[in-house]
């Protein structure tokens, strides 16, 4: 984040009213997690600080078109993780 390059104060004074200077951008968040259930209305939603923070920070800069894809189940390995890899590759091919 760079003031007056990626965002600025709308009023020109530090007042918390941000204006993003990066417009019409598309952002992809590619993350990995040990388990599943971190999306909205899922069991671990309350622990998903990663994507909510990134959306907030880049939103200040004006990037609001955000797609999130996560490779889940790393801690389990084997077939469960293999299925997650297949699913993330399928989602990435659709973009």
HELIX and SHEET records of a PDB file:
HELIX    1   1 UNK A   45  UNK A   47  5                                   3    
HELIX    2   2 UNK A   49  UNK A   60  1                                  12    
HELIX    3   3 UNK A   78  UNK A   93  1                                  16    
SHEET    1   A 2 UNK A   7  UNK A   9  0                                        
SHEET    2   A 2 UNK A  18  UNK A  20 -1                                        
SHEET    1   B 2 UNK A  26  UNK A  32  0                                        
SHEET    2   B 2 UNK A  65  UNK A  71  1                                        
END                                                                             
